[in-house]
Structure formats: C-alpha cells, structure tokens
C-alpha cells in the first residue's frame, strides 16, 4: 500500500506543474483580457475625460481664431427724449419737448493686423495638436497602470495555485500517515505534526487568496468599476516547458534592442515628446503675435442708418417719411499706427522669447526623462531575463530534490522536518519562478510599449 501511495504522490507532483499553467476557471464569468481592461479604463478614467474636455476647448479656440477674419455685424436702435428750453429752428429759445428715434446697422472687417490673426490661428492649431498628444499621454499612463495591476493579479493567481498545491501535497501525506497509524506502522505524533503542517498550508492559501482579492480590487478601482465582485482576468498562454522557454529566452535576449535604439524609436512616437516639440513651435508663434504690436492696423467699416425727430409745437413729417428722408450710408478705412505704448509691446516680445527658452529646456528635460525611463526598463528586462533563467534552473533542481526527499520520507529514511523543509524549498522555488515569469513578461511588454506598440501579452 505504501508503494502504491508513493507512486500516486510522485505522479501527482509531476503532473501538477503542467496543470498549473493549463487549467482555467470553468465558471461562466467573463474573463477580461489586458486589452479589454485598458480600453475600459481609457473610456472611464476621469483624468482622460478631463483631457478630452481640454481638447474640445482647444478646438473651440481654433474655431474662434479662424472666425476673427470674418466681418462682424451689429445693429442698434435708440430713443431719446429732451425737456426744457432749447434752440428752435427760428434761432430762438423756447420750452419744448423733443424726441428722436435712431436706427443703425454697421459692419467692420480687419484688413491688416500685423499678422496677428494668421499667427494666432497657427498657435491655436499647435495648441490643439499638443492637447491631442497630451490626451494620448494620459491614455498611455492609465494603460501602463492597468498593465501593472493586471500582472499583479496574474502573479497572485499563480501564487494561490502554488498554495493549493501545497495543501494537496500535505493532504495526501496526512492521508498516508493516517493509514499507517491505523495499521500501527506510524505514531500519532507524526500524524499530528503533518496535520499541523496541513493547517499552516491552509493559512498560507487563505493569505494568498486575500492578496489576490486585493489585487483585483486595485485593478477594478483603476477601471472605475463600482465593485470587484465577479471580476476575473484571463491568463495569457505561457509556455511551461523549461527547455523550450529557455530557448525562447535566449532568442529574445539576443534580439533585445539597445536603450539608444529604443530611444530613437520613442522620439518619433511618444506623445510627450510630440507635445513638448509642439510647445516649442507654439512659443515661436507667440513671439510673432507679440511683435504684431509694432505694426499698424487697418480695418474697413461701413453701415446704414436713419432717424426720426419730433418737437412739440412744431409740425413733423411722418415716421416713415422721415426714416426715408434721413436714410444714410457710410464706408470708411481706419488706420491705427502705434507710436509709443509704454514699452508694452517690447516687454511682451521679451517675455515671449523667455517662454520659448523655457519650452526648449522643457523639451530637453522631457527627452532626458524618457531616456532614463528607457534605460531603467531595458536593464529591468535584462535582469528579468536572467532571473527567469536562474529561477527555472532552481525550480527544476528543487523539484528533483523534493521528489527524492519524498521517496526517502515515505520509506522512513527521512523525518517530517526534512520533508517539510524540502517541500517548502520546492514551493518557494515555484513561487520565485512564477514571479520571474511575469516580471519578464511585463518588462518585455514595456520595451515594446516604448517602441510605439500596444502594451499587451
């Protein structure tokens, strides 16, 4: 019987590592992929919505600046009453009451504004493009946060599986020892020790499940979901064969682009770089707008008007007749030449030039920050590759050692302390391998993300 139990346990241990990566929940709950989580977060995140509103404001500003080229049109009407002594048509003064009604319709169109209008249009166009880039940057930020939280859930799911495997191993040992105790071939003390170990394994599994629930809560909060209840993620397909995984690892390591190569690609696609470059160009337009104060301005105006008068004690023509007789039109050109405005234009130009210098510095700082981030991600990816390789070897060695120790323990050649120590080392190595696997997965995804690809795995 002992031999049969030993064979069953060894077979279980060999099969479990493969089951760990292939078994999926059989429930009918929806399993969210990383792309679905990212899309949902982008559509519901408050910061992203604020950026979208800012983009709409920039669109309105551009529309307003373009419309400033158009002529305006205004109409007015006035009614006046005058009482007391006044000069009459006979050049005498009398106590009279006078009323007048006037109507006018006028328009004006700017002909030349020192190039202010076209430069303002170009500035608002640049601001709109910068707002678009800032919106994409906000979306990318939430995508990276979601990806990190998603990987944490995957890691905690695997750790929970490892904890349940530990329960399975300890439960089988309790069952084996119980049979031996019943046959008088083992002591009750040995059974009690194994039962205590099983209880500790249940506690570890409970803690792993709690960590998993907290990780799910963190992701659902990023997604702006009201509750984490019923939420679960889809596990990516990860190769579990160690030899094949190491072969793939070596291929990836040999093709990993350098930080400079990644940076060169990032400069052409990252929205924060585009936004900073647009800010520099926009600051140059602001200088041109400020210089418009040195130029004269010319505008064309025209209008129509008429009025109606009545004076007490005097005969007045009818309302319609007066409006017809008093109808007038006008057209004119207005030229304004700046001579001295208390250095306002000069100081505005100087201020705009200082702002341009600041925007150039900001662009340089953004590039340096991006390069530092890429360096960090690159060396994290290299370290993750090395960690995964060493963790794979350690996990295999720990598995082999545990298999031998299990056989010795079941044949009475090792005590329970040695067995538990070997088992804990094996499960710890499995946990380290899981962590290394997902760390490598995440860092590889970040490398591709900085190269302009979607963050996915």
C-alpha positions, 0 to 999 in steps of 0.5 A: 500500500505504501508503494502504491501511495508513493507512486500516486504522490510522485505522479501527482507532483509531476503532473501538477506543474503542467496543470498549473499553467493549463487549467482555467476557471470553468465558471461562466464569468467573463474573463477580461483580457489586458486589452479589454481592461485598458480600453475600459479604463481609457473610456472611464478614467476621469483624468482622460475625460478631463483631457478630452474636455481640454481638447474640445476647448482647444478646438473651440479656440481654433474655431474662434481664431479662424472666425476673427477674419470674418466681418462682424455685424451689429445693429442698434436702435435708440430713443431719446427724449429732451425737456426744457428750453432749447434752440428752435429752428427760428434761432430762438429759445423756447420750452419744448419737448423733443424726441428722436428715434435712431436706427443703425446697422454697421459692419467692420472687417480687419484688413491688416493686423500685423499678422496677428490673426494668421499667427494666432490661428497657427498657435491655436492649431499647435495648441490643439495638436499638443492637447491631442498628444497630451490626451494620448499621454494620459491614455498611455499612463492609465494603460501602463497602470492597468498593465501593472495591476493586471500582472499583479493579479496574474502573479497572485493567481499563480501564487494561490495555485502554488498554495493549493498545491501545497495543501494537496501535497500535505493532504495526501501525506496526512492521508498516508500517515493516517493509514499507517497509524491505523495499521500501527506502522506510524505514531500519532505524533507524526500524524499530528505534526503533518496535520499541523503542517496541513493547517499552516498550508491552509493559512498560507492559501487563505493569505494568498487568496486575500492578496489576490482579492486585493489585487483585483480590487486595485485593478477594478478601482483603476477601471472605475468599476463600482465593485470587484465582485465577479471580476476575473482576468484571463491568463495569457498562454505561457509556455511551461516547458523549461527547455523550450522557454529557455530557448525562447529566452535566449532568442529574445535576449539576443534580439533585445534592442539597445536603450539608444535604439529604443530611444530613437524609436520613442522620439518619433512616437511618444506623445510627450515628446510630440507635445513638448516639440509642439510647445516649442513651435507654439512659443515661436508663434507667440513671439510673432503675435507679440511683435504684431504690436509694432505694426499698424492696423487697418480695418474697413467699416461701413453701415446704414442708418436713419432717424426720426425727430419730433418737437412739440409745437412744431409740425413733423413729417411722418415716421416713415417719411422721415426714416426715408428722408434721413436714410444714410450710408457710410464706408470708411478705412481706419488706420491705427499706427502705434507710436509709443505704448509704454514699452508694452509691446517690447516687454511682451516680445521679451517675455515671449522669447523667455517662454520659448527658452523655457519650452526648449529646456522643457523639451530637453528635460522631457527627452532626458526623462524618457531616456532614463525611463528607457534605460531603467526598463531595458536593464529591468528586462535584462535582469528579468531575463536572467532571473527567469533563467536562474529561477527555472534552473532552481525550480527544476533542481528543487523539484528533483530534490523534493521528489527524492526527499519524498521517496526517502520520507515515505520509506522512513529514511527521512523525518517530517522536518526534512520533508517539510523543509524540502517541500517548502524549498520546492514551493518557494522555488515555484513561487520565485519562478512564477514571479520571474515569469511575469516580471519578464513578461511585463518588462518585455511588454514595456520595451515594446510599449516604448517602441510605439506598440500596444502594451499587451501579452 
